[in-house]
Amino acid sequence: MVVTLFALLCAALLEVGGLAAIRYGLLRPASVALLAGSLALVAYGFVVNTNRGVEFGRLMGVYIAMFYLVSQVIGLAMFGDRPALPAVLGGILIVSGGALIQLMAR
């Protein structure tokens, strides 16, 4: 399970990082950032699917919780975005749902 969570963390870093690079490339015309973002998104697609032993719906449920957490950290670090209270409350529901999906599968 630790290996799966690590793979999902790497996938989330690639996806959110790729999206952030594309956003950066669009806000400040930077072809390198657009290319790097595109490559990161392709890599994300492969990494998130490396564990074929876990049911796809369960994998994505846990991944979405990981994605939310990573996106909040990168949004703050790269763009100075601070989540509003509704985003924090919704995030608690997302992460709780991911934990529930993982724990109930055992």
N, C-alpha and C positions, 0 to 999 in steps of 0.2 A: 504493500500500500504506500509506503514511503516513496518508492520509486515512481509510482503513478502520480503522487502529489508533486514530486519534484519535476516530472515531465510536464504536468499541468502548469506549474509555476513558470517554467521555461517558455511554454507555449504562450502564456499570458504576457510575459515580458516581450516576446517577439511580436505578438499581435498589437498590444497597446503601444509598444515602441515604434512599430511600423506605422501605425495610424498617426502617432505623434510626429514622426518624421515627415509623413506626407502633409500633415497640417502645417508643419514648419515650412516645408518646401512651397506650399501654396501661399502662405502669408508673406514670405520673403523669397521671391523666386530663387530657388536653389535646386538645380537639377540633381545634384548628388544626393540631397535629402530625399527627393522623390524616388530615385532609383533605390536607395538604401531601404526606404519604407516599403517599396514594392517587393524587394527580395526578402525582407523580414516577414511580410505577410505570407509569401509562398512557403517559407520555412516553417512558420506557425502551423500551416495546414498539415504539414508532414509530422511535426512534433506532437500535435494534439492527438493524432491518430496512431501513435506508435504502440499504444497498449490496446490491442484488439481483444484482450481477454475480458475487458470490462464492457458491459452492455452500453451501447452508444448513448442512450437517453440518460443513464446514470452518470456516465462520464461527462456529458455536457452539463448536467445539473451541477455537479461539483465544479466543473470548469467555470461556469458562469459566476459562481461565488468568488473563485480565485481571480477571474477577470475584473470583477468589480473592485476588489481590494487593490490590485495592481494599478488599475486605471486611476483610482483616487490618489495613489502615491505619485504616479507619473504626472498627473494633471497638476498637482501641487508643485512638484519639483521643476517641471518644464515651463508651465504657463502661469504659475501662481494662483491656480484655481483652488478656492476653498469651498467644499461642498456645503450647501445650505442645509438647514434642518430636515426638510423633506427628503433630501438625497441621503442624509445620514440614517434617517428612520427607515427609508426604503432599503438601504444597504444592509441594515440589521436584518430585515426580512430576507433579503437575498442570501446573506451568509448563513442565517439560520436554516433556510431551505436547503442549501448545499450540504450543511452538516447533517440535517435530517435524512437527506437522500443517502448520504454515505453511511451513517450509523444504522439506519433501518435495513440496509442491504445485507447486513451481517447475520 
